[in-house]
Amino acid sequence: MSVPGISVIIPAFNAARYLGEALESVRAQTLQPLETIVVDNGSTDATAEIARQWGARCEHEPRRGSAHARNRGATVARGDFFAMLDADDLCAPQRFEWQMEALLADPRLEAVFGLMEQFPSPDLAPEEAAAIHCPAGAQPARLPNLMMIRREAFERVGPFSPEMGLADIVDWFSRAEAAGLRHVVPPHLVLRRRLHANNAGRGERATRGDYLRAIKQRLDRARAAGGAP
């Protein structure tokens, strides 16, 4: 089953180890996308080669971070809907079908998320797996890697902010909230998030300053709008 209009956007930096599995999970979707875009964010491994082997469109750029890579993908995408995915995660088989059904059922709806299940990567050594906290069960989540959003809604909120570092997600969702993004989090498992030694949130700890800056900007926007933070 295919519905033209979904562009899958995958930022990837030295992602050769897991990218093939991520792309396989896209290929296994019950609703196939229009295109899959891998933004090779300055990789020095076989990321680009693997993307091409799986038939993905590969965009190259210098190492500028995942926020910049997502923005690049959105800029070159041809679809009316953007489905974000990280290069080390796995889509549930019906993810796109469920999310598109929700968006088509309500023209006012702008973005759809869902439930996320986390798992230790099977290639971890036992001692590495034991050191990683893995929450049990599927939990509702509002994160870029399980978001499907209408193009016009993404453009209304604006791009991710590379200058915010790893707090770019906090900043983007704060702006989305201020912009009144209409979204839902249905009770469907749409993503399996892989936990491994090099997850961005583990291996590249965001500085306290990044998060404080994102929070300050959120408070400033709330005050400017005359509302509560």
C-alpha angles and dihedrals in degrees: 000000000000132000115185113230109057116113114189111210119200121179109205134187117174087334099149092117096064108010094094091058091048091051091046089056089054092049089051093058118127086221112047120215127232091242144348116222121196111193105206101212101201097304120179096194133065095290095120093045092052091048090054093045089058092048096251123146107248122209118189128211138153119271103286103142137263094286092059091044093053090049091050090051092050091049095055097035119116098198130099090224128050120210111191122208134169117232094242099046133086129228118223108243095252097039098112093040094053094043094047092048089056093048094047093046092059118032089194092060113099107180139018129201128167144178124327127205120196126211136179110249109257091228093064119111112246092253091050092050091048091055093056120085108224116187113224122243133002119308132191111257140183103201132132094246093066100033127116111189137173113253093236091051092052090049091049093054091041133227128310113272112243091189090065092069114206089345090072089102092055090048095048095050090046089056091044090054091049090049091053096244107195108222143151136206105212119199093252125118102238104159141036109203115209117223116207141143094275103048108141093239091052107034098037104037110204112241118250087237093061092055094043090051091051091049092047091052090050091052091047091053091049092051092046089053090050093240138115118280 
